[in-house]
Amino acid sequence: MFIFKLIRRVISFVLLLVIVIPLYAAGSIWYTAKNSTAEKSDVILVMGAAQFDGRPSDILKSRLEHALDIYKAGYAPKIYTVGTGAPGDRTTEAAASKAWLI
């Protein structure tokens, strides 16, 4: 009888961990996403996303607009753009981002 109670408690504990840890992680990510604040920094880094023949995609354009807003607010003196190009592309995500910012 004791062994069944022990097994039931172990299974309950494992299930609790399987449910609680992902919920905690999801809640922490949601909270951080909703309550982010800009802080002074040395540089703003814009990660690449798709570009179409030198034109940033909607996602990349949104990132660039946000980076430009932060730059104009005086939080950082420089904006760095990074990103590569797919085979056959004439330009890279970084170059398209730089051209859009200028």
Secondary structure, 3 states (H helix, E strand, C coil): CHHHHHHHHHHHHHHHHHHHHHHHHHHHHHHHHHCCCCCCCCCEEECCCCEECCEECHHHHHHHHHHHHHHHCCCCCCEEECCCCCCCCCCCHHHHHHHHHC
